[in-house]
């Protein structure tokens, strides 16, 4: 890989990941609890690198919208590796004038990337679902720096689960 391109990529990716919109306190707490559940006891959730996207197209029993959270857990096995997850939360509605005890309800979580696999830097909502944008590794890319642009789309299942758009069923992990 061209050293100049690598430097530009490092500067760009550092900028893109260094200043995401910080999670609201209650959502950060929920994502932190999810990170604790997913962890091997050594990996930690990095709230400063998490980003979230309010969703207008998500609805179901007891909720009329939600948020997507792109989050990273690092330090697996005490090492320097990391994994990325996409979590989908419903925002609970008031029912019969009663406010919910918790604002957010976890609907789905998917392992979507990580060091040596692929790195996502953004998430956006489209008419087809959620599109993760980022980079995958070409054969010559170092572990720090995947450079091959990549987009992966997830749709919402009947119960709010994240379903890879390339697959009509949950059993096929082609998009993960």
Secondary structure, DSSP 8 states (H G I E B T S, - for coil): --HHHHHHHHHHHHHHHHT-----HHHHHHHHHHHHHHS-SS-EE-GGG-EEEEESS--BTTEEEEEEEEEEEE-GGGSS-EEEEEEEEEEE--BTTB--S-SEEEEEEEEEEETTTEEEEEEEEETTEEEEEEEE--TT--TT---EEEEEEEEE-TTS-EEETT-SSTT--S--
